[in-house]
């Protein structure tokens, strides 16, 4: 019986803004689509800390470089 090993990529989720976080552990995920789902999950967690006039960026990085960058900027209109 032959075993096929599916290699997973390690993705890191770095947050910049008022409460920065540099991901040193990363997460093994099967592909960019899975990394995108994880990024959206993180966005929901991060949005609770956003204040008027604040902004943050989530940079999803793999072994090659940036895969996705999600940015949110808020401003008070009056």
C-alpha positions in Angstrom: 0.0 0.0 0.0 1.5 3.3 -1.0 1.1 6.3 1.2 0.6 9.7 -0.4 1.6 12.6 1.8 -0.2 15.9 1.1 2.0 18.7 2.0 0.4 21.6 3.8 1.7 25.2 3.6 2.3 27.2 6.8 0.5 30.5 6.8 1.2 33.4 9.2 -1.4 36.1 10.1 0.3 39.4 11.0 -1.8 42.2 12.4 -0.7 45.9 12.3 -2.5 48.8 13.7 -3.3 50.0 17.2 -2.8 46.5 18.7 -0.2 44.8 16.5 0.5 41.1 16.5 3.3 39.3 14.8 2.4 35.6 14.2 5.5 33.5 14.9 3.7 30.1 15.1 1.7 30.2 11.9 -0.9 27.6 10.9 -0.6 24.6 8.6 -3.4 24.8 6.0 -4.0 22.9 2.8 -4.2 25.9 0.4 -4.9 29.6 -0.1 -8.6 29.1 0.1 -8.3 27.7 3.6 -6.1 30.6 4.5 -8.7 33.0 3.2 -11.4 31.4 5.4 -9.1 31.7 8.5 -8.4 35.4 7.6 -12.1 36.1 7.5 -12.6 34.4 10.9 -9.8 36.6 12.3 -11.4 39.7 10.9 -14.5 39.0 12.9 -12.4 38.8 16.0 -10.4 42.0 15.2 -13.4 44.2 14.4 -14.4 44.3 18.1 -11.3 46.3 18.8 -11.7 48.9 16.1 -12.4 52.5 17.3 -13.4 55.6 15.3 -10.2 56.9 13.6 -8.5 53.6 13.9 -7.2 51.2 11.2 -5.6 47.8 11.0 -4.2 45.5 8.4 -4.1 41.7 8.4 -1.3 40.4 6.3 -1.5 36.7 5.4 1.9 35.4 4.5 3.2 32.0 3.4 6.7 30.8 2.6 6.9 32.8 -0.6 5.4 36.1 0.6 2.1 37.9 1.1 -1.0 36.0 0.0 -3.7 38.4 1.1 -3.9 41.8 2.8 -7.1 42.8 4.5 -7.4 46.5 5.6 -10.0 48.4 7.6 -9.8 52.1 8.2 -12.4 54.0 10.1 -13.1 57.7 10.4 -15.6 59.8 12.2 -17.8 61.6 9.7 -18.9 64.4 12.0 
